[in-house]
Amino acid sequence: MLGVPRDQRTESAECLIREGDVVIVYERHDRMKQATVCKGKEFQNRFGVFPYCDWIGKPFGSRVVGKKGIGFVYLLKPTPELWTLVLSHRTQILYVADISFVVGFLEIGPGKVVLESGTGSGSLTTSLARSIAPLGHVYSFDFHELRAEAAREDFKRNGLGSLVTVAVRDIQGQGFPEDLVGRADAVFLDLPQPWLVIPHLGRYLEGNVPLCSFSPCIEQVQRTCEALTSNHFTDIRTFEVLLRSYDVRTQTFGSLSMTGVKEEIAAENLSQVRKLSGQKRGRDGLKQTEPLVMQGHVLTTEEVTNGKECIPALSSSSDIGLSKNPENTGVERNSSERIVARPYPETRGHTGFLTFARQGSNLN
Amino acid sequence: MSENSSETRSKRHMGTIVIEGSSILLDINHGDRFTFARAHTSSMVKLGNVKCSLAPLIGCPFGSIFEVSKDPKGPHLVQVSQDKEIQSSNCNKTEVHGVEELDICSDRDNRDLIDDNTAQSLSELEISYMRRDGASGTKIVEALIANSASFQNKTTLSQEKYKRKKQKKHAPRIVVRCPSARSICEAYFTKEPSKIGYLRMDVLALLLSLANVGANADVLLLDELGGFLTAAVGERLGGFGTICSTYCASKVPSLGMLGLFNFTPCTSSSIFCAPLFELIQARSSISTAEGNHEVSAKGHSSTEADLHSTVLPESPLTALLPEQQTKIAGSLLDESEKILLVKGAQLETRMSKSLKASLIDSSIGFPVRVEMAAQEFSCSYQLNGEIEFPNQCTVDAKSQLQTFSLETDNLVGEGSIATVGQLDVDSQTHQLQGEIKNRTNCGFKGTDDMVHTATNAESKHDSQDKSLRAGRRASANQVAYWGRHGFSSLIVGAPEMDPLSVCKRMLPLLSPSAPFVIYHPYMQPLAECMHHLRKERMAVNLQLSEPWLREYQVLPSQTHPHMQMSSTAGFCLSGKSLNFSSTCFPYHEREL
């Protein structure tokens, strides 16, 4: 997952898929899976069967076709962001919006020492490890033995083993280990009761060092902030961060450019439409008062002023604009597609609050 | 391991204390105002209506708090203890907390408040006398409270609020912060968001994550935000890896913001700049030399798509087919365009030299230099005047105009290399001059508010380690290396560029499966770009997203979102580049 130092790179070899590599298999924009390349085995999904030996030696970013030419997938190089989307959820995880904000706000860079509790599924830890590489270290703690072991295994597979130490420890009950006193450059807490550990944090944070606490509930945030204030932390700030994703597609829109009606007809229709729109307001299935007004408007501006266009005869005046069927209204399908974007109808509206603070720097 | 940790520890301490020559960010009243400065014993900073020496700051750890003391010696900065600060700035301390509980149901409210400005008996004049006699800000605040008829009738909450308000006015607190990408971003976003393209700190963080910026990365940037993105990437890489800030040949990039950071020589030396055409050439020439059919298809597609993108905004997928590639390989560029590129490059070097010279020196006499540079440009341009340029950009420019209805000013000279072709010399020169002025304003110097304390020491410092200077021109070897390996990520922050044209030119410069992210203040260009990339299978894992950030005030019984929040900070399009060859050929035709 990590970049290889230049002096250790062979000619573009780091981009070629090798035995044992973790690969992100991109099936569709919303479907990705992780796979470890293993000769003699196959990757199977609903699109096809893909022998791993076909992948070896191909560059990451390649498209591969399944057995008998059925199905295809793209093979991507893992990044912490992709990993977040494919990892196995052992707990609730943090997503890219929160992760990037935490890393950015805590100003985590190469060489830093970061304390994290708890490890959870390792979604954030992976990003922390990327940021502190190659000289820093992440000390991550979780009180769940099996979870810690599974996370350790993941970090190893992704080549982060030397950068992350996962230990089993109840941070809320026991605090961080003594040997880390004064060594941290940043602390991240994802605990149910962070206020229990905050009073003991001062010794671990040296200088104007930042910390972040993640809590889903505002009551937790409230107590956390009180604990931070009474323990002489400064710059206490709480944020909520979200990412809204957009669905991009092409769409054809009907346009109201009617052709073929003379001025008077248009004018007559317009008056009819206005009458009708008033009458029909209460009827079921015809709650179209607004479009009617719009159509009326279009009639006036386009047709009436632009008399040379011919509007095909309208069957009866009462049809105008009242039917949803575009053919009847003289609405023409505009053949040109437009590229449109709108947010996905449903989205995760809240993950948690991020509270940041700094250990106050003391007067000499 | 122990060696490593001691190394990291010493490294860590470098950034924790203000030393002579440090770039500092003064945070006034917790984010109300920001001022950039360089800490020298001799330098002064203007705070409100007084000027103070920065000498007391030197040797203090970042995060130290100061206030202005106005005793007879004249105004100067005095350090305030953390505890005092906590008591005055945070009102969610335990003793207040006890009162709060009662306060909600207290019978004090504003029913008797008459807002006729008579509550305060202390006059403006009396306050100014106090100040003249050397009363401290805290004293003034105390006097104001004592003389306020309505203070005692306020609820505890509004008493605190009143105190905070008066404190801010009469005894501003100044926190010395270490300029980091985050703090600089926040400062600019508060002060002058246009200078960083309205990039909010969460968006910046998102860009760095989505582009997988981490040790040993080779990051390619198109940074039209005054070098801010480049600097942020530099900070994140901390000297591990390389950064290349690219630009079109006719444009001089401003990397002025790099000067705001306290970079180690190691970090500075990892930041390069190189014109785009050089990178494209390196990428395609490498693949030709190797004679590898597959790679060459990939390499050439860049320049090929390049030309097509300007001629036909919707270049068909067939344009990338290898048969055509080989045919076109010989005539990758129009002769005229080649010349233009070369000339552009020469001009660019000259211009950037003179511009940089003017940046390094103090800002006095700087406009003259810029003008000289601009004249130089116009002269050389006239030499090439007879060359006929392909009239491609009209299409681009027009479509841009329709889509985002940008101001014409912005459009001119922004489109692409070929835009130059349409412009008459005068307007180009004029434009360029304006642009350069604008750009330099983005930088450290020249902005009135961002107090700059230029001294000779600084320019000396710069010239001393020229070989390590951040943003220096990349060597041919370096460029060739990038050409051979491809960049491992791409970040684009060019608010006035069409993202699709950028992608067509720049994605081929990436190694396959490399992440890229484009920041743009408008959504529609990104949506169109995303659609085309998807349709032409140039990238996968495409995501168009809009970041959203809300800050909360968390105080006992007073927790609520901040009144003011940023309603938009632009959009991000992210994705992963593909192995071009493999997307063009059907599976059975390839032999790998």
Chai-1 contact restraints between the chains, C-beta under 6 A:
chainA,res_idxA,chainB,res_idxB,connection_type,confidence,min_distance_angstrom,max_distance_angstrom,comment,restraint_id
A,G3,B,A215,contact,1.0,0.0,6.0,A-B,restraint_1
A,G3,B,N216,contact,1.0,0.0,6.0,A-B,restraint_2
A,G3,B,A217,contact,1.0,0.0,6.0,A-B,restraint_3
A,V4,B,N216,contact,1.0,0.0,6.0,A-B,restraint_4
A,P5,B,N216,contact,1.0,0.0,6.0,A-B,restraint_5
A,S12,B,H485,contact,1.0,0.0,6.0,A-B,restraint_6
A,C15,B,S511,contact,1.0,0.0,6.0,A-B,restraint_7
A,Y26,B,V540,contact,1.0,0.0,6.0,A-B,restraint_8
A,K58,B,L592,contact,1.0,0.0,6.0,A-B,restraint_9
A,P59,B,P512,contact,1.0,0.0,6.0,A-B,restraint_10
A,P59,B,N579,contact,1.0,0.0,6.0,A-B,restraint_11
A,F60,B,P512,contact,1.0,0.0,6.0,A-B,restraint_12
A,F60,B,S513,contact,1.0,0.0,6.0,A-B,restraint_13
A,G61,B,P512,contact,1.0,0.0,6.0,A-B,restraint_14
A,G61,B,S513,contact,1.0,0.0,6.0,A-B,restraint_15
A,G61,B,L578,contact,1.0,0.0,6.0,A-B,restraint_16
A,G61,B,N579,contact,1.0,0.0,6.0,A-B,restraint_17
A,S62,B,N579,contact,1.0,0.0,6.0,A-B,restraint_18
A,S62,B,S582,contact,1.0,0.0,6.0,A-B,restraint_19
A,R63,B,S582,contact,1.0,0.0,6.0,A-B,restraint_20
A,R63,B,T583,contact,1.0,0.0,6.0,A-B,restraint_21
A,V65,B,Y587,contact,1.0,0.0,6.0,A-B,restraint_22
A,Y74,B,V540,contact,1.0,0.0,6.0,A-B,restraint_23
A,L76,B,S513,contact,1.0,0.0,6.0,A-B,restraint_24
A,L76,B,K576,contact,1.0,0.0,6.0,A-B,restraint_25
A,K77,B,S513,contact,1.0,0.0,6.0,A-B,restraint_26
A,T79,B,N212,contact,1.0,0.0,6.0,A-B,restraint_27
A,T79,B,P515,contact,1.0,0.0,6.0,A-B,restraint_28
A,V96,B,S209,contact,1.0,0.0,6.0,A-B,restraint_29
A,S100,B,A205,contact,1.0,0.0,6.0,A-B,restraint_30
A,S100,B,L206,contact,1.0,0.0,6.0,A-B,restraint_31
A,S100,B,S209,contact,1.0,0.0,6.0,A-B,restraint_32
A,F101,B,D202,contact,1.0,0.0,6.0,A-B,restraint_33
A,F101,B,A205,contact,1.0,0.0,6.0,A-B,restraint_34
A,G104,B,R182,contact,1.0,0.0,6.0,A-B,restraint_35
A,G104,B,A205,contact,1.0,0.0,6.0,A-B,restraint_36
A,E107,B,S180,contact,1.0,0.0,6.0,A-B,restraint_37
A,G109,B,R236,contact,1.0,0.0,6.0,A-B,restraint_38
A,G109,B,G238,contact,1.0,0.0,6.0,A-B,restraint_39
A,P110,B,A215,contact,1.0,0.0,6.0,A-B,restraint_40
A,P110,B,G238,contact,1.0,0.0,6.0,A-B,restraint_41
A,P110,B,F240,contact,1.0,0.0,6.0,A-B,restraint_42
A,G111,B,T8,contact,1.0,0.0,6.0,A-B,restraint_43
A,G111,B,K11,contact,1.0,0.0,6.0,A-B,restraint_44
A,R130,B,G214,contact,1.0,0.0,6.0,A-B,restraint_45
A,A133,B,G214,contact,1.0,0.0,6.0,A-B,restraint_46
A,A133,B,A215,contact,1.0,0.0,6.0,A-B,restraint_47
A,P134,B,A215,contact,1.0,0.0,6.0,A-B,restraint_48
A,L135,B,N4,contact,1.0,0.0,6.0,A-B,restraint_49
A,L135,B,T8,contact,1.0,0.0,6.0,A-B,restraint_50
A,G207,B,T16,contact,1.0,0.0,6.0,A-B,restraint_51
A,G207,B,P61,contact,1.0,0.0,6.0,A-B,restraint_52
A,N208,B,F62,contact,1.0,0.0,6.0,A-B,restraint_53
A,N208,B,G63,contact,1.0,0.0,6.0,A-B,restraint_54
A,V221,B,V554,contact,1.0,0.0,6.0,A-B,restraint_55
A,C225,B,V554,contact,1.0,0.0,6.0,A-B,restraint_56
A,T229,B,N90,contact,1.0,0.0,6.0,A-B,restraint_57
A,T229,B,N92,contact,1.0,0.0,6.0,A-B,restraint_58
A,T229,B,K93,contact,1.0,0.0,6.0,A-B,restraint_59
A,S230,B,T94,contact,1.0,0.0,6.0,A-B,restraint_60
A,T238,B,Y552,contact,1.0,0.0,6.0,A-B,restraint_61
A,T238,B,V554,contact,1.0,0.0,6.0,A-B,restraint_62
A,F239,B,E551,contact,1.0,0.0,6.0,A-B,restraint_63
A,E240,B,R550,contact,1.0,0.0,6.0,A-B,restraint_64
A,V241,B,D202,contact,1.0,0.0,6.0,A-B,restraint_65
A,V241,B,L549,contact,1.0,0.0,6.0,A-B,restraint_66
A,L242,B,W548,contact,1.0,0.0,6.0,A-B,restraint_67
A,L243,B,S545,contact,1.0,0.0,6.0,A-B,restraint_68
A,L243,B,P547,contact,1.0,0.0,6.0,A-B,restraint_69
A,R244,B,E546,contact,1.0,0.0,6.0,A-B,restraint_70
A,S245,B,S545,contact,1.0,0.0,6.0,A-B,restraint_71
A,Y246,B,L544,contact,1.0,0.0,6.0,A-B,restraint_72
A,V248,B,A527,contact,1.0,0.0,6.0,A-B,restraint_73
A,V248,B,M530,contact,1.0,0.0,6.0,A-B,restraint_74
A,V248,B,H531,contact,1.0,0.0,6.0,A-B,restraint_75
A,V248,B,L544,contact,1.0,0.0,6.0,A-B,restraint_76
A,I339,B,A527,contact,1.0,0.0,6.0,A-B,restraint_77
A,I339,B,E528,contact,1.0,0.0,6.0,A-B,restraint_78
A,I339,B,H531,contact,1.0,0.0,6.0,A-B,restraint_79
A,A341,B,M523,contact,1.0,0.0,6.0,A-B,restraint_80
A,A341,B,A527,contact,1.0,0.0,6.0,A-B,restraint_81
A,G360,B,Q82,contact,1.0,0.0,6.0,A-B,restraint_82
A,S361,B,P61,contact,1.0,0.0,6.0,A-B,restraint_83
A,S361,B,G63,contact,1.0,0.0,6.0,A-B,restraint_84
A,L363,B,S81,contact,1.0,0.0,6.0,A-B,restraint_85
